[in-house]
Amino acid sequence: MKSLTDVVSGAGLSGYAEIALVIFLIAFIGIVISLFAPSKRQTYERMRHLPIDAESADLPPYRDTDDPSLRRG
């Protein structure tokens, strides 16, 4: 009777692990780039002050004004 280690090693599945690692790295790098993108600076600055800003209590919930689905007309 073969052991599970022999069956899995003989199945040739090592390529899937490498592909998964590459996909993960691409996704991680994309998230980091989008996090530090200069175009998002104004959004992050506003969000940074929301918890402590006394005037923010009068504001409606945050909406991304750059999102075209939120535009009227």
N, C-alpha and C positions, 0 to 999 in steps of 0.2 A: 504494500500500500504506500502510495506517495504521500509525502507530507504537504501541508498547505504551502510552505515556503517553496518547495519544488514546483508546484503547480503555478503559483503566481509568478515566480521568476521565469518559468518557461513560456508564459503567456505573452511576453513581449510588451508589457504595459508601461515600461519606463518612459516611453515617448510622451505619454499623456501627462505625466508629472512635469516634464519639461515645458510642454505647451501651456499647462496651467500656470506655471511660474512666469512665463513670458507674458501671458494675458494679465496676470496680477500686476506685474511690474509696469506694463503699459497703462493700466487703469490707475495705479498709484501715482505715476508721473503726471498723468492727465489731471488728477485731482489736485496735486501740489501746484501745477502750473495755473490752474483756474483759481486756486486760493490766493495766489500772489499776483494775479493779473492786475495791472494798473487800472484797468477799467472798472474794477470792483471796489476800489479804494473808498469812494464816496459812500457806497452802500454799507461797507463794513464800519466806517467811521460813525455813521448814523446808528447802526445797530449796537455799536460799542457803548454808546451813551444812553441807550434806552432804559436800562434798569435804574440809573441814578439821576436821570434828567427830570426835574420837576415839571417841565412843560410837556413831557411826553405823555403824561396822564390824560391830557386833553386831545391827543392825536388819535386818529382811528388806527386799527391794527395795521402793521407794516405790510405794504404791498410794493412789489418791485415795479417801478414805473417803466423799466426798460422792457418788460414782458409785453409783446404785442397783443397777447390774448386779453390783457386787461384794459386796453385802450377802447374808448367809446367812439362810435361813429364809423 
